[in-house]
Amino acid sequence: MQDLSGPLARAARSIAERIGGIGRRAWIVGGAPRDLALGRVPVDVDMTSAATPEEIEALFARTIPVGRAFGTVIVPADGLAVQVTTFRSESGYSDARHPDAVAYGTTVEGDSARRDFTCNALYLDPLDDAFEDPQGGLADLEARRLRCVGDPLARFREDGLRLLRLARFAAAVGLEPDPPTLAAARASADALRGVSPERVREELEAAFAKPGGGRALAILVDLGLLERAVPTLAPLAAEEGGLQAYWNARAGTFEHLPPAPGLALGLAALLDGPGERALEVVRSLRPSRELLTEVAEILEVVRAAPAIEGAARSARVRWMRSRAFEAGVALARARRLAAGERVADLDEAIEERARLGADGLRPAPLVTADDVARLGLPPGPAFGVLLREAETRQLDGRDGTREEALAWLAEAARTAAQDGGKTPRSAKEIG
């Protein structure tokens, strides 16, 4: 417990003391004991005990019944949201995701038998530092081995999400699945039918939030699981000779991405290709609008990168304005490094953007919409075309003062009038 951060330790102890008041012993379980055993710093705690959800709700002034049907409630403590689950056993996973029946238990040993991997079946008492390891998880961690609790085939067919967790844990924690676990995973791909697109997205998000996301994908590809988890990826992969060839063409990119790229950059790297078709894959994961937009913007930055070297300053500045510029350049750079290509122009763009700063990227305009309106042009597309071209001239240094910009604008308006008031459709039509 001395290695647990202060807020987590205080939250766990306060909950355990309250549960202890009714004669039940509470344990920290799962990720926190695993991370402590590995010398890592846990970021949250989950707890378990023989106390039922009704007893937990009676003990605490506020609880959140997030998974009450399965014995789980959230207890707010010390500013944290701690999941507290009743010891239980499970049976009858007809949807390959959720148990048909849950029976509450009374022992750590019984509770540990229903968990996914031995490394997640470690129990730590926050009050006296006692440690329980009913499934031999500590020995597996020492051997850097990932092993299912009990029969791996049964574990995966009970809950298809465990197949994705296998890849994520192996990559993030640096464990090697043992042969029986790998064989069972290969034979259990159909269990992914029970995993919703949202949960697939959440697992990918968790994988890309830490180092090792690329290895997690490689494991899923090797086990024949990625196409089952993300079916919309199959048509793209088929055009490149199948999923293994598709992944081989992108695996090197992941080696050069930031260690924890995040979901948007991770998806962009995986789906790097025809824009709209790549976005269809993202849409199939039921993303937020913000995530979909971010992936699209990253891919736009990547696609524009080859044409930027030697381009007009206005084109470079507009490219650098993208909210996804840093992520897009990181992906473009990783692709080139994987292919052994030069990245000097990308590095120069990063430096140039830093020099420009916010004012250089978006300088105060020399002319405005009011200036256009005073020329007598009716509101409409012409405004946007004229203002964009005015900004292009400003960014390229062709107009350095407001007087110069206004003179050009007046001439552009006269040209439009001579053409019978035709609304210009592009910069070419306004000279």
Contacts in CASP RR format, 6 or more apart in sequence:
PFRMAT RR
TARGET T0000
AUTHOR 0000-0000-0000
METHOD contacts of the structure
MODEL  1
MQDLSGPLARAARSIAERIGGIGRRAWIVGGAPRDLALGRVPVDVDMTSA
ATPEEIEALFARTIPVGRAFGTVIVPADGLAVQVTTFRSESGYSDARHPD
AVAYGTTVEGDSARRDFTCNALYLDPLDDAFEDPQGGLADLEARRLRCVG
DPLARFREDGLRLLRLARFAAAVGLEPDPPTLAAARASADALRGVSPERV
REELEAAFAKPGGGRALAILVDLGLLERAVPTLAPLAAEEGGLQAYWNAR
AGTFEHLPPAPGLALGLAALLDGPGERALEVVRSLRPSRELLTEVAEILE
VVRAAPAIEGAARSARVRWMRSRAFEAGVALARARRLAAGERVADLDEAI
EERARLGADGLRPAPLVTADDVARLGLPPGPAFGVLLREAETRQLDGRDG
TREEALAWLAEAARTAAQDGGKTPRSAKEIG
1 9 0 8 1.000
1 12 0 8 1.000
1 124 0 8 1.000
1 126 0 8 1.000
1 129 0 8 1.000
3 36 0 8 1.000
3 39 0 8 1.000
3 41 0 8 1.000
4 12 0 8 1.000
4 32 0 8 1.000
4 36 0 8 1.000
4 42 0 8 1.000
4 45 0 8 1.000
4 126 0 8 1.000
5 41 0 8 1.000
5 42 0 8 1.000
7 78 0 8 1.000
7 79 0 8 1.000
7 80 0 8 1.000
8 32 0 8 1.000
8 42 0 8 1.000
8 44 0 8 1.000
8 45 0 8 1.000
8 80 0 8 1.000
9 126 0 8 1.000
10 77 0 8 1.000
10 78 0 8 1.000
11 45 0 8 1.000
11 77 0 8 1.000
11 78 0 8 1.000
11 79 0 8 1.000
11 80 0 8 1.000
11 82 0 8 1.000
12 26 0 8 1.000
12 28 0 8 1.000
12 45 0 8 1.000
12 47 0 8 1.000
12 82 0 8 1.000
12 126 0 8 1.000
13 126 0 8 1.000
13 127 0 8 1.000
14 77 0 8 1.000
14 78 0 8 1.000
15 26 0 8 1.000
15 47 0 8 1.000
15 75 0 8 1.000
15 77 0 8 1.000
15 82 0 8 1.000
15 84 0 8 1.000
16 25 0 8 1.000
16 26 0 8 1.000
16 27 0 8 1.000
16 47 0 8 1.000
16 125 0 8 1.000
16 126 0 8 1.000
16 127 0 8 1.000
17 127 0 8 1.000
18 59 0 8 1.000
18 60 0 8 1.000
19 25 0 8 1.000
19 26 0 8 1.000
19 49 0 8 1.000
19 51 0 8 1.000
19 56 0 8 1.000
19 59 0 8 1.000
19 84 0 8 1.000
20 26 0 8 1.000
22 51 0 8 1.000
22 55 0 8 1.000
22 59 0 8 1.000
24 49 0 8 1.000
24 50 0 8 1.000
24 51 0 8 1.000
24 55 0 8 1.000
25 49 0 8 1.000
25 50 0 8 1.000
25 125 0 8 1.000
26 47 0 8 1.000
26 48 0 8 1.000
26 49 0 8 1.000
26 51 0 8 1.000
26 84 0 8 1.000
26 125 0 8 1.000
26 126 0 8 1.000
27 47 0 8 1.000
27 48 0 8 1.000
27 49 0 8 1.000
27 108 0 8 1.000
27 123 0 8 1.000
27 124 0 8 1.000
27 125 0 8 1.000
27 126 0 8 1.000
27 132 0 8 1.000
28 45 0 8 1.000
28 46 0 8 1.000
28 47 0 8 1.000
28 123 0 8 1.000
28 124 0 8 1.000
28 125 0 8 1.000
28 126 0 8 1.000
29 46 0 8 1.000
29 47 0 8 1.000
29 48 0 8 1.000
29 85 0 8 1.000
29 111 0 8 1.000
29 120 0 8 1.000
29 121 0 8 1.000
29 122 0 8 1.000
29 123 0 8 1.000
29 124 0 8 1.000
30 46 0 8 1.000
30 115 0 8 1.000
30 120 0 8 1.000
30 121 0 8 1.000
30 122 0 8 1.000
31 42 0 8 1.000
31 46 0 8 1.000
31 120 0 8 1.000
31 122 0 8 1.000
32 42 0 8 1.000
32 44 0 8 1.000
32 45 0 8 1.000
32 46 0 8 1.000
32 124 0 8 1.000
33 122 0 8 1.000
33 123 0 8 1.000
33 124 0 8 1.000
33 131 0 8 1.000
34 119 0 8 1.000
34 120 0 8 1.000
34 122 0 8 1.000
34 141 0 8 1.000
34 173 0 8 1.000
35 41 0 8 1.000
35 42 0 8 1.000
36 42 0 8 1.000
36 124 0 8 1.000
37 122 0 8 1.000
37 138 0 8 1.000
37 141 0 8 1.000
38 141 0 8 1.000
38 173 0 8 1.000
44 80 0 8 1.000
44 82 0 8 1.000
45 80 0 8 1.000
45 82 0 8 1.000
46 82 0 8 1.000
46 83 0 8 1.000
46 84 0 8 1.000
46 85 0 8 1.000
47 82 0 8 1.000
47 83 0 8 1.000
47 84 0 8 1.000
47 85 0 8 1.000
48 84 0 8 1.000
48 85 0 8 1.000
48 86 0 8 1.000
48 87 0 8 1.000
48 111 0 8 1.000
48 123 0 8 1.000
49 84 0 8 1.000
49 86 0 8 1.000
49 87 0 8 1.000
50 86 0 8 1.000
50 87 0 8 1.000
50 104 0 8 1.000
50 105 0 8 1.000
50 106 0 8 1.000
50 107 0 8 1.000
51 59 0 8 1.000
51 84 0 8 1.000
51 86 0 8 1.000
52 71 0 8 1.000
52 86 0 8 1.000
52 104 0 8 1.000
53 65 0 8 1.000
53 68 0 8 1.000
53 71 0 8 1.000
53 72 0 8 1.000
53 73 0 8 1.000
53 86 0 8 1.000
56 63 0 8 1.000
56 73 0 8 1.000
56 75 0 8 1.000
56 84 0 8 1.000
56 86 0 8 1.000
57 63 0 8 1.000
57 65 0 8 1.000
57 73 0 8 1.000
60 75 0 8 1.000
62 75 0 8 1.000
62 76 0 8 1.000
63 73 0 8 1.000
63 74 0 8 1.000
63 75 0 8 1.000
63 76 0 8 1.000
64 73 0 8 1.000
64 74 0 8 1.000
64 76 0 8 1.000
64 81 0 8 1.000
65 73 0 8 1.000
66 72 0 8 1.000
66 73 0 8 1.000
66 74 0 8 1.000
66 83 0 8 1.000
67 73 0 8 1.000
69 102 0 8 1.000
70 85 0 8 1.000
70 88 0 8 1.000
70 98 0 8 1.000
70 99 0 8 1.000
70 102 0 8 1.000
71 85 0 8 1.000
71 86 0 8 1.000
71 88 0 8 1.000
71 102 0 8 1.000
71 104 0 8 1.000
72 83 0 8 1.000
72 84 0 8 1.000
72 85 0 8 1.000
72 86 0 8 1.000
73 83 0 8 1.000
73 84 0 8 1.000
74 81 0 8 1.000
74 82 0 8 1.000
74 83 0 8 1.000
74 84 0 8 1.000
75 81 0 8 1.000
75 82 0 8 1.000
75 84 0 8 1.000
76 82 0 8 1.000
86 104 0 8 1.000
86 105 0 8 1.000
87 104 0 8 1.000
87 105 0 8 1.000
87 106 0 8 1.000
87 107 0 8 1.000
87 108 0 8 1.000
87 110 0 8 1.000
87 111 0 8 1.000
88 102 0 8 1.000
88 103 0 8 1.000
88 104 0 8 1.000
88 105 0 8 1.000
88 111 0 8 1.000
88 114 0 8 1.000
89 102 0 8 1.000
89 103 0 8 1.000
89 105 0 8 1.000
89 110 0 8 1.000
89 111 0 8 1.000
89 113 0 8 1.000
89 114 0 8 1.000
90 99 0 8 1.000
90 101 0 8 1.000
90 102 0 8 1.000
90 103 0 8 1.000
90 114 0 8 1.000
90 158 0 8 1.000
91 99 0 8 1.000
91 100 0 8 1.000
91 101 0 8 1.000
91 103 0 8 1.000
92 99 0 8 1.000
92 100 0 8 1.000
92 101 0 8 1.000
92 158 0 8 1.000
93 99 0 8 1.000
93 100 0 8 1.000
93 157 0 8 1.000
93 158 0 8 1.000
93 159 0 8 1.000
94 100 0 8 1.000
95 194 0 8 1.000
96 157 0 8 1.000
96 158 0 8 1.000
96 159 0 8 1.000
96 160 0 8 1.000
96 190 0 8 1.000
96 191 0 8 1.000
96 192 0 8 1.000
96 193 0 8 1.000
96 194 0 8 1.000
96 195 0 8 1.000
97 159 0 8 1.000
97 160 0 8 1.000
97 161 0 8 1.000
97 194 0 8 1.000
97 195 0 8 1.000
98 159 0 8 1.000
99 158 0 8 1.000
105 111 0 8 1.000
108 123 0 8 1.000
108 132 0 8 1.000
108 134 0 8 1.000
109 134 0 8 1.000
110 134 0 8 1.000
112 121 0 8 1.000
112 123 0 8 1.000
112 132 0 8 1.000
112 134 0 8 1.000
112 135 0 8 1.000
112 149 0 8 1.000
113 134 0 8 1.000
113 135 0 8 1.000
113 149 0 8 1.000
113 150 0 8 1.000
114 149 0 8 1.000
115 121 0 8 1.000
115 135 0 8 1.000
115 149 0 8 1.000
116 148 0 8 1.000
116 149 0 8 1.000
116 155 0 8 1.000
116 159 0 8 1.000
116 162 0 8 1.000
116 165 0 8 1.000
117 146 0 8 1.000
117 147 0 8 1.000
117 148 0 8 1.000
117 149 0 8 1.000
117 165 0 8 1.000
117 166 0 8 1.000
117 169 0 8 1.000
118 135 0 8 1.000
118 136 0 8 1.000
118 137 0 8 1.000
118 140 0 8 1.000
118 147 0 8 1.000
118 148 0 8 1.000
118 149 0 8 1.000
119 137 0 8 1.000
119 140 0 8 1.000
119 141 0 8 1.000
119 146 0 8 1.000
119 147 0 8 1.000
119 169 0 8 1.000
119 173 0 8 1.000
119 175 0 8 1.000
120 169 0 8 1.000
121 133 0 8 1.000
121 134 0 8 1.000
121 135 0 8 1.000
121 136 0 8 1.000
121 137 0 8 1.000
121 149 0 8 1.000
122 131 0 8 1.000
122 132 0 8 1.000
122 133 0 8 1.000
122 137 0 8 1.000
122 138 0 8 1.000
123 131 0 8 1.000
123 132 0 8 1.000
123 133 0 8 1.000
123 134 0 8 1.000
124 130 0 8 1.000
124 131 0 8 1.000
124 132 0 8 1.000
125 131 0 8 1.000
135 149 0 8 1.000
135 150 0 8 1.000
137 147 0 8 1.000
140 146 0 8 1.000
140 147 0 8 1.000
140 175 0 8 1.000
141 175 0 8 1.000
144 174 0 8 1.000
144 175 0 8 1.000
144 176 0 8 1.000
145 175 0 8 1.000
145 176 0 8 1.000
145 177 0 8 1.000
145 178 0 8 1.000
146 166 0 8 1.000
146 169 0 8 1.000
146 170 0 8 1.000
146 173 0 8 1.000
146 175 0 8 1.000
146 176 0 8 1.000
146 177 0 8 1.000
146 178 0 8 1.000
146 181 0 8 1.000
147 177 0 8 1.000
147 178 0 8 1.000
147 180 0 8 1.000
147 181 0 8 1.000
148 155 0 8 1.000
148 156 0 8 1.000
148 162 0 8 1.000
148 180 0 8 1.000
148 181 0 8 1.000
148 184 0 8 1.000
149 155 0 8 1.000
151 184 0 8 1.000
152 180 0 8 1.000
152 181 0 8 1.000
152 183 0 8 1.000
152 184 0 8 1.000
152 185 0 8 1.000
153 184 0 8 1.000
153 187 0 8 1.000
153 188 0 8 1.000
155 162 0 8 1.000
155 184 0 8 1.000
156 162 0 8 1.000
156 163 0 8 1.000
156 166 0 8 1.000
156 184 0 8 1.000
156 185 0 8 1.000
156 188 0 8 1.000
156 191 0 8 1.000
157 188 0 8 1.000
157 191 0 8 1.000
158 191 0 8 1.000
159 191 0 8 1.000
160 188 0 8 1.000
160 191 0 8 1.000
160 192 0 8 1.000
160 194 0 8 1.000
160 195 0 8 1.000
161 195 0 8 1.000
161 199 0 8 1.000
161 203 0 8 1.000
163 185 0 8 1.000
163 188 0 8 1.000
163 189 0 8 1.000
163 191 0 8 1.000
163 192 0 8 1.000
163 220 0 8 1.000
163 223 0 8 1.000
163 225 0 8 1.000
163 229 0 8 1.000
164 192 0 8 1.000
164 195 0 8 1.000
164 199 0 8 1.000
164 200 0 8 1.000
164 203 0 8 1.000
164 220 0 8 1.000
164 225 0 8 1.000
164 229 0 8 1.000
165 203 0 8 1.000
166 177 0 8 1.000
166 181 0 8 1.000
166 185 0 8 1.000
166 219 0 8 1.000
167 207 0 8 1.000
167 216 0 8 1.000
167 217 0 8 1.000
167 219 0 8 1.000
167 220 0 8 1.000
167 223 0 8 1.000
167 225 0 8 1.000
168 203 0 8 1.000
168 206 0 8 1.000
168 207 0 8 1.000
168 213 0 8 1.000
168 216 0 8 1.000
169 175 0 8 1.000
170 176 0 8 1.000
170 177 0 8 1.000
170 215 0 8 1.000
170 216 0 8 1.000
170 219 0 8 1.000
171 207 0 8 1.000
171 212 0 8 1.000
171 213 0 8 1.000
171 214 0 8 1.000
171 215 0 8 1.000
171 216 0 8 1.000
171 219 0 8 1.000
172 207 0 8 1.000
172 210 0 8 1.000
172 211 0 8 1.000
172 212 0 8 1.000
172 213 0 8 1.000
172 216 0 8 1.000
177 185 0 8 1.000
177 219 0 8 1.000
182 223 0 8 1.000
185 223 0 8 1.000
185 225 0 8 1.000
186 223 0 8 1.000
186 224 0 8 1.000
189 223 0 8 1.000
189 224 0 8 1.000
189 225 0 8 1.000
189 228 0 8 1.000
190 228 0 8 1.000
192 225 0 8 1.000
192 228 0 8 1.000
192 229 0 8 1.000
195 229 0 8 1.000
197 284 0 8 1.000
197 285 0 8 1.000
197 286 0 8 1.000
198 285 0 8 1.000
198 286 0 8 1.000
200 229 0 8 1.000
200 230 0 8 1.000
200 285 0 8 1.000
201 263 0 8 1.000
201 285 0 8 1.000
201 286 0 8 1.000
201 287 0 8 1.000
204 263 0 8 1.000
204 266 0 8 1.000
204 267 0 8 1.000
204 285 0 8 1.000
205 262 0 8 1.000
205 263 0 8 1.000
207 213 0 8 1.000
207 214 0 8 1.000
207 216 0 8 1.000
207 217 0 8 1.000
208 260 0 8 1.000
208 261 0 8 1.000
208 262 0 8 1.000
208 263 0 8 1.000
208 265 0 8 1.000
208 266 0 8 1.000
208 267 0 8 1.000
209 260 0 8 1.000
209 262 0 8 1.000
209 263 0 8 1.000
210 260 0 8 1.000
211 259 0 8 1.000
211 260 0 8 1.000
212 259 0 8 1.000
213 254 0 8 1.000
213 261 0 8 1.000
213 266 0 8 1.000
214 251 0 8 1.000
214 254 0 8 1.000
217 226 0 8 1.000
217 247 0 8 1.000
217 254 0 8 1.000
217 270 0 8 1.000
218 247 0 8 1.000
218 251 0 8 1.000
220 226 0 8 1.000
220 229 0 8 1.000
221 243 0 8 1.000
221 244 0 8 1.000
221 247 0 8 1.000
224 243 0 8 1.000
226 233 0 8 1.000
226 243 0 8 1.000
226 247 0 8 1.000
227 233 0 8 1.000
227 234 0 8 1.000
227 237 0 8 1.000
227 243 0 8 1.000
230 281 0 8 1.000
230 284 0 8 1.000
230 285 0 8 1.000
231 284 0 8 1.000
232 280 0 8 1.000
232 281 0 8 1.000
232 284 0 8 1.000
233 243 0 8 1.000
233 246 0 8 1.000
233 271 0 8 1.000
233 281 0 8 1.000
234 243 0 8 1.000
235 277 0 8 1.000
236 246 0 8 1.000
236 271 0 8 1.000
236 273 0 8 1.000
236 274 0 8 1.000
236 277 0 8 1.000
236 278 0 8 1.000
236 281 0 8 1.000
237 243 0 8 1.000
237 245 0 8 1.000
237 246 0 8 1.000
237 247 0 8 1.000
240 246 0 8 1.000
240 249 0 8 1.000
250 269 0 8 1.000
250 270 0 8 1.000
250 272 0 8 1.000
252 334 0 8 1.000
252 338 0 8 1.000
253 269 0 8 1.000
253 272 0 8 1.000
253 331 0 8 1.000
253 334 0 8 1.000
253 335 0 8 1.000
253 338 0 8 1.000
254 266 0 8 1.000
254 269 0 8 1.000
254 334 0 8 1.000
255 334 0 8 1.000
255 338 0 8 1.000
256 333 0 8 1.000
256 334 0 8 1.000
256 337 0 8 1.000
256 338 0 8 1.000
257 265 0 8 1.000
257 266 0 8 1.000
257 269 0 8 1.000
257 330 0 8 1.000
257 331 0 8 1.000
257 334 0 8 1.000
258 265 0 8 1.000
258 330 0 8 1.000
261 269 0 8 1.000
261 327 0 8 1.000
261 330 0 8 1.000
263 291 0 8 1.000
264 291 0 8 1.000
264 294 0 8 1.000
264 295 0 8 1.000
264 298 0 8 1.000
264 324 0 8 1.000
264 327 0 8 1.000
265 298 0 8 1.000
265 327 0 8 1.000
265 328 0 8 1.000
265 330 0 8 1.000
265 331 0 8 1.000
267 281 0 8 1.000
267 282 0 8 1.000
267 295 0 8 1.000
268 278 0 8 1.000
268 295 0 8 1.000
268 298 0 8 1.000
268 299 0 8 1.000
268 302 0 8 1.000
268 327 0 8 1.000
268 328 0 8 1.000
268 331 0 8 1.000
269 331 0 8 1.000
269 334 0 8 1.000
271 278 0 8 1.000
271 279 0 8 1.000
271 281 0 8 1.000
271 282 0 8 1.000
271 295 0 8 1.000
271 299 0 8 1.000
272 278 0 8 1.000
272 299 0 8 1.000
272 302 0 8 1.000
272 331 0 8 1.000
272 335 0 8 1.000
273 299 0 8 1.000
275 296 0 8 1.000
275 299 0 8 1.000
275 303 0 8 1.000
278 295 0 8 1.000
278 299 0 8 1.000
279 292 0 8 1.000
279 295 0 8 1.000
279 296 0 8 1.000
279 299 0 8 1.000
282 291 0 8 1.000
282 292 0 8 1.000
282 295 0 8 1.000
283 292 0 8 1.000
287 295 0 8 1.000
294 323 0 8 1.000
294 324 0 8 1.000
294 327 0 8 1.000
297 322 0 8 1.000
297 323 0 8 1.000
297 324 0 8 1.000
298 324 0 8 1.000
298 327 0 8 1.000
298 328 0 8 1.000
298 331 0 8 1.000
299 328 0 8 1.000
300 322 0 8 1.000
300 324 0 8 1.000
301 319 0 8 1.000
301 322 0 8 1.000
301 324 0 8 1.000
301 325 0 8 1.000
301 327 0 8 1.000
301 328 0 8 1.000
301 329 0 8 1.000
301 331 0 8 1.000
301 332 0 8 1.000
302 328 0 8 1.000
302 331 0 8 1.000
302 332 0 8 1.000
302 335 0 8 1.000
304 319 0 8 1.000
305 319 0 8 1.000
305 328 0 8 1.000
305 329 0 8 1.000
305 332 0 8 1.000
305 346 0 8 1.000
307 315 0 8 1.000
308 315 0 8 1.000
308 316 0 8 1.000
308 319 0 8 1.000
308 345 0 8 1.000
308 349 0 8 1.000
309 345 0 8 1.000
312 392 0 8 1.000
312 396 0 8 1.000
313 395 0 8 1.000
313 396 0 8 1.000
313 397 0 8 1.000
314 391 0 8 1.000
314 392 0 8 1.000
314 395 0 8 1.000
314 396 0 8 1.000
316 349 0 8 1.000
316 352 0 8 1.000
317 356 0 8 1.000
317 360 0 8 1.000
317 361 0 8 1.000
317 395 0 8 1.000
318 395 0 8 1.000
319 325 0 8 1.000
319 349 0 8 1.000
320 349 0 8 1.000
320 352 0 8 1.000
320 353 0 8 1.000
320 356 0 8 1.000
320 361 0 8 1.000
321 361 0 8 1.000
321 362 0 8 1.000
322 328 0 8 1.000
325 353 0 8 1.000
326 350 0 8 1.000
329 346 0 8 1.000
329 349 0 8 1.000
329 350 0 8 1.000
332 346 0 8 1.000
333 343 0 8 1.000
333 346 0 8 1.000
333 347 0 8 1.000
336 342 0 8 1.000
336 343 0 8 1.000
336 346 0 8 1.000
337 343 0 8 1.000
353 361 0 8 1.000
363 394 0 8 1.000
363 395 0 8 1.000
365 387 0 8 1.000
365 390 0 8 1.000
365 391 0 8 1.000
365 394 0 8 1.000
366 390 0 8 1.000
366 394 0 8 1.000
366 399 0 8 1.000
366 400 0 8 1.000
366 401 0 8 1.000
366 402 0 8 1.000
366 404 0 8 1.000
366 405 0 8 1.000
366 406 0 8 1.000
367 387 0 8 1.000
367 390 0 8 1.000
367 402 0 8 1.000
367 405 0 8 1.000
367 406 0 8 1.000
367 409 0 8 1.000
368 387 0 8 1.000
369 383 0 8 1.000
369 387 0 8 1.000
371 406 0 8 1.000
371 409 0 8 1.000
372 382 0 8 1.000
372 383 0 8 1.000
372 386 0 8 1.000
372 387 0 8 1.000
372 409 0 8 1.000
373 379 0 8 1.000
373 383 0 8 1.000
375 409 0 8 1.000
375 410 0 8 1.000
375 413 0 8 1.000
376 413 0 8 1.000
377 383 0 8 1.000
377 386 0 8 1.000
377 413 0 8 1.000
377 416 0 8 1.000
380 423 0 8 1.000
381 423 0 8 1.000
381 425 0 8 1.000
382 416 0 8 1.000
382 423 0 8 1.000
382 424 0 8 1.000
385 423 0 8 1.000
385 424 0 8 1.000
385 425 0 8 1.000
385 426 0 8 1.000
385 427 0 8 1.000
385 429 0 8 1.000
385 430 0 8 1.000
386 409 0 8 1.000
386 412 0 8 1.000
386 424 0 8 1.000
386 430 0 8 1.000
388 427 0 8 1.000
389 412 0 8 1.000
389 427 0 8 1.000
389 430 0 8 1.000
389 431 0 8 1.000
390 399 0 8 1.000
390 405 0 8 1.000
390 408 0 8 1.000
390 409 0 8 1.000
392 427 0 8 1.000
393 399 0 8 1.000
393 405 0 8 1.000
393 408 0 8 1.000
394 400 0 8 1.000
394 405 0 8 1.000
398 404 0 8 1.000
399 405 0 8 1.000
399 408 0 8 1.000
412 424 0 8 1.000
412 430 0 8 1.000
412 431 0 8 1.000
415 430 0 8 1.000
415 431 0 8 1.000
416 422 0 8 1.000
416 423 0 8 1.000
416 424 0 8 1.000
416 430 0 8 1.000
422 429 0 8 1.000
424 430 0 8 1.000
END
